Amino acid sequence: MIKSMTGFGKGETSSRLGRFTVEIRTVNHKYFDMSPRLPNSLNQLEDRIKTCVHQDIKRGKVSLTLSHKKGARNSDAAKIDEEAAARYHRMLKKLKTRFGLKDDIKLSHILSFPDVIVHEQQEHDVNSIWPVLEKAVRAAVIDCNRMREKEGKALYNDLSRRIARITSLVNEISKMTPGLVADYKRKLDSRIREILKNKLYPIDRSRLEIELAIFAKQSDVSEELTRAKSHLAALKETLASTSEAGRRLDFLLQELQREINTLGAKTSSAKISRMVIEIKGEMEKMREQAQNVE
């Protein structure tokens, strides 16, 4: 079954190293393109994360956000920058004197300034973190694919319905084409008789047969119809595939479009022309839907 390229998933894991939360958003894209946002301390794991995600998401633009809430034992160590604190204290005393303020300078005032409390990031052992983080990544991918598969079913139903309609129209055209030459012969006969009805000139049957042969050759769409039916069968088969179907759908729709364009150019039947227009309308909607198929 086909998958949509649009989805969202979330995964979480916890251990003594803290809580890891992974969110994945995917949208349609021609290729696999991933943009992870990671804490600086975990940037070394970017390639592993990409490889893990790409195992189950083959195509689309992927945005991944990782947040890490450290456990109590693994929180960044904090210390006071005494030089910064002294600098802010002198600044406050200067302002107090200048403006004649009587309020006392409190510790809370100094601690509220940036850079007074400094958090020292601890180095992480990525090899010990990865097994825990990998579980969160895989959980997010599974959750995201669940949504992509659900939307994929809707795409499958819509595309299947349109393929069935186009197939019905192509089959109807196939039934009509054998009678086109005979119909053209009747019209040609009638036209010639109308022109010559008051004259004694006989109708040149050999010329008429040549004219019919030329028309039959120019209007023969049997090959186009055969190829169109083959492409429709391939489209139906591709929809049921579990592998990447988006690119193949796009290719088959281009090939089908070529046959339908030729068919429309060759026909002289107004009814068939209307059917061709309807087929093109269905195909245009199919191309739009196929853009979101993985």
C-alpha atoms as one frame of an Amber mdcrd trajectory, in Angstrom:
protein
   0.000   0.000   0.000   1.282   3.461  -0.875   2.259   6.031   1.758   1.727
   9.759   1.830   4.779  11.967   2.328   2.911  14.140   4.849   3.040  13.095
   8.478   3.907  13.852  12.087   5.260  11.602  14.793   6.567  11.823  18.343
   8.681   9.483  20.425  10.004   9.642  23.996  12.364   7.574  26.116  13.735
   8.015  29.622  16.765   6.654  31.434  19.313   7.745  34.036  20.657  10.004
  31.263  17.394  11.938  31.224  14.359  12.206  28.952  14.718  12.324  25.157
  11.822  13.679  23.087  11.889  13.402  19.289   9.377  15.059  16.953   9.320
  14.351  13.215   7.418  16.272  10.547   7.445  15.212   6.894   6.192  16.900
   3.723   6.473  16.050   0.047   9.838  16.408  -1.670  11.420  14.872  -4.753
  14.136  13.156  -2.714  14.957  12.328   0.924  16.028  15.561   2.603  16.406
  15.725   6.370  17.003  18.759   8.595  17.637  17.762  12.240  17.684  20.255
  15.120  19.776  18.824  17.939  21.296  20.102  21.179  24.911  21.109  20.546
  26.113  18.385  22.881  24.478  15.711  20.678  25.513  16.958  17.230  27.851
  13.972  16.892  24.793  11.732  16.574  23.346  13.515  13.531  24.520  10.921
  10.986  23.217   8.026  13.095  19.842   9.730  13.438  19.608  10.351   9.675
  20.474   6.729   8.913  17.893   5.497  11.417  15.121   7.676   9.958  16.018
   6.887   6.332  15.542   3.164   6.956  11.768   3.670   7.117  11.192   7.042
   5.444  12.559   6.816   1.919  11.360  10.054   0.369  10.209  13.490   1.499
  11.479  16.498   3.421  11.965  15.507   7.054  12.233  17.981   9.934  13.391
  16.403  13.197  13.590  18.146  16.562  15.296  16.558  19.549  15.011  17.857
  23.095  16.953  16.410  26.010  15.921  16.996  29.609  18.784  15.769  31.719
  18.356  13.747  34.867  19.282  15.203  38.248  22.634  13.413  38.253  23.412
  14.506  34.723  22.398  18.151  34.895  24.961  20.693  33.835  27.088  21.912
  36.735  26.423  25.516  37.750  28.884  28.005  39.225  28.998  31.709  40.026
  31.137  33.942  37.841  32.483  36.111  40.662  34.082  38.625  38.302  30.766
  39.193  36.529  28.954  39.449  39.888  31.472  42.042  41.140  31.124  44.019
  37.913  27.326  44.152  38.205  27.584  45.059  41.919  29.836  48.041  41.112
  27.419  49.115  38.382  24.457  48.983  40.794  26.359  50.969  43.448  27.211
  53.602  40.856  23.564  53.924  39.798  22.451  54.068  43.442  24.857  56.944
  44.187  24.079  58.848  41.001  20.331  58.790  41.499  20.406  59.025  45.294
  18.608  55.738  45.848  18.225  54.367  49.379  17.270  50.793  48.516  19.769
  48.108  49.442  21.496  46.068  46.760  20.346  42.483  47.203  21.828  39.224
  46.001  18.735  38.563  43.902  19.456  41.754  41.947  22.925  40.551  41.017
  21.854  36.991  40.204  19.208  38.293  37.789  21.898  39.514  35.396  23.048
  37.227  32.570  26.358  35.407  32.833  26.451  35.553  36.643  25.319  31.932
  36.926  27.263  29.840  34.410  26.178  26.325  33.400  29.051  24.111  32.411
  27.954  21.516  29.876  29.082  18.050  30.709  30.585  15.942  27.977  28.284
  13.133  26.874  29.379   9.637  25.965  27.454   9.365  22.695  27.936   5.605
  22.557  26.040   5.194  25.825  23.392   7.758  24.831  22.639   6.382  21.353
  20.841   3.134  22.387  18.441   5.213  24.494  17.999   7.955  21.909  17.543
   5.441  19.087  14.405   4.114  20.785  12.899   7.615  20.792  13.817   8.156
  17.128  12.302   4.824  16.067   9.157   5.496  18.091   8.763   8.871  16.354
   9.285   7.275  12.923   6.700   4.572  13.652   4.213   7.190  14.847   4.868
   9.334  11.771   4.515   6.382   9.391   1.218   5.468  11.016  -0.132   8.854
   9.910   1.514   8.564   6.475  -0.066   5.158   5.931  -3.489   6.453   6.957
  -3.285   9.300   4.458  -1.820   6.852   1.942  -5.051   4.838   2.099  -7.042
   7.951   1.217  -4.693   8.632  -1.708  -4.994   4.992  -2.791  -8.791   5.155
  -2.815  -8.841   8.416  -4.760  -6.261   7.316  -7.342  -7.910   3.888  -7.748
 -11.255   5.537  -8.435  -9.722   7.773 -11.097  -7.850   4.883 -12.725 -11.119
   2.937 -12.903 -12.872   5.887 -14.550 -10.092   6.397 -17.114 -10.040   2.653
 -17.849 -13.794   2.721 -18.451 -13.442   5.647 -20.869 -10.550   4.011 -22.745
 -12.547   0.781 -23.108 -15.512   2.752 -24.422 -13.286   4.511 -26.962 -11.927
   1.097 -28.031 -15.467  -0.048 -28.824 -16.192   3.086 -30.835 -13.082   3.267
 -33.031 -13.876   0.345 -35.409 -16.995   2.179 -36.599 -15.212   5.466 -37.299
 -14.029   4.488 -40.808 -17.465   3.179 -41.810 -19.066   6.335 -40.445 -16.583
   8.487 -42.347 -17.365   6.511 -45.548 -21.081   7.186 -45.153 -20.467  10.895
 -44.613 -18.090  11.056 -47.593 -20.588   9.274 -49.830 -23.351  11.625 -48.739
 -21.191  14.672 -49.332 -20.185  13.565 -52.819 -23.765  12.756 -53.778 -24.869
  16.167 -52.562 -22.269  17.840 -54.751 -23.060  15.753 -57.798 -26.819  15.346
 -57.395 -27.605  17.663 -60.330 -24.737  16.480 -62.486 -24.275  13.373 -64.537
 -20.729  12.691 -63.378 -20.258   9.270 -61.821 -18.570   8.902 -58.417 -14.938
   7.807 -58.716 -14.975   4.770 -56.428 -11.228   4.224 -56.625 -10.630   7.770
 -55.445 -13.108   7.206 -52.649 -11.287   4.059 -51.530  -7.951   5.919 -51.507
  -9.523   8.674 -49.408 -10.897   6.098 -46.969  -7.543   4.318 -46.728  -5.786
   7.589 -45.898  -8.401   8.400 -43.273  -8.182   4.909 -41.760  -4.401   5.176
 -41.439  -4.489   8.671 -39.954  -7.225   7.856 -37.466  -5.949   4.438 -36.360
  -5.482   4.646 -32.577  -5.259   0.927 -31.842  -1.604   1.164 -30.763  -2.278
   4.167 -28.541  -5.204   2.386 -26.903  -3.141  -0.769 -26.329  -0.338   1.203
 -24.688  -2.817   3.269 -22.654  -4.391   0.078 -21.280  -0.925  -1.244 -20.424
  -0.041   1.961 -18.546  -3.344   1.850 -16.646  -2.664  -1.743 -15.575   0.826
  -0.711 -14.423  -0.623   2.227 -12.467  -3.034  -0.085 -10.681  -0.219  -2.505
  -9.860   2.014   0.317  -8.601  -0.685   1.527  -6.200  -0.677  -1.866  -4.508
   3.120  -1.848  -4.161   4.764  -1.504  -0.751   7.940  -0.010  -2.234   8.494
   3.599  -3.291   5.654   4.279  -5.724   5.702   8.064  -6.165   8.355   8.284
  -8.879   6.900   5.343 -10.825   3.406   6.846 -10.675   4.775  10.107 -12.037
   6.565   8.302 -14.888   3.526   6.197 -15.842   1.247   9.242 -15.829   3.616
  11.012 -18.214   3.569   8.006 -20.563  -0.213   7.749 -20.373  -0.516  11.478
 -21.077   1.528  11.019 -24.264  -0.829   8.308 -25.569  -3.969  10.254 -24.679
  -2.638  13.392 -26.397  -1.959  11.416 -29.582  -5.377   9.780 -29.395  -7.052
  13.164 -29.057  -5.110  14.586 -31.994  -6.042  11.686 -34.287  -9.753  11.412
 -33.599 -12.389  13.194 -35.647 -15.213  12.105 -33.348 -16.724  14.819 -31.172
 -17.823  12.211 -28.631 -14.337  10.725 -28.347 -12.888  14.243 -28.055 -15.159
  14.883 -25.066 -13.994  11.616 -23.492 -10.353  12.587 -24.047 -10.982  15.908
 -22.292 -12.484  14.062 -19.316  -9.518  11.673 -19.212  -7.089  14.604 -19.179
  -9.020  16.182 -16.316  -8.794  12.980 -14.269  -5.081  12.667 -15.032  -4.392
  16.231 -13.925  -5.952  15.451 -10.537  -3.956  12.218 -10.365  -0.695  14.058
 -10.966  -1.484  16.441  -8.113  -2.175  13.525  -5.769   0.875  11.558  -6.935
   3.137  14.449  -5.889   2.465  13.477  -2.262   3.080   9.732  -2.672   6.347
   8.398  -1.240
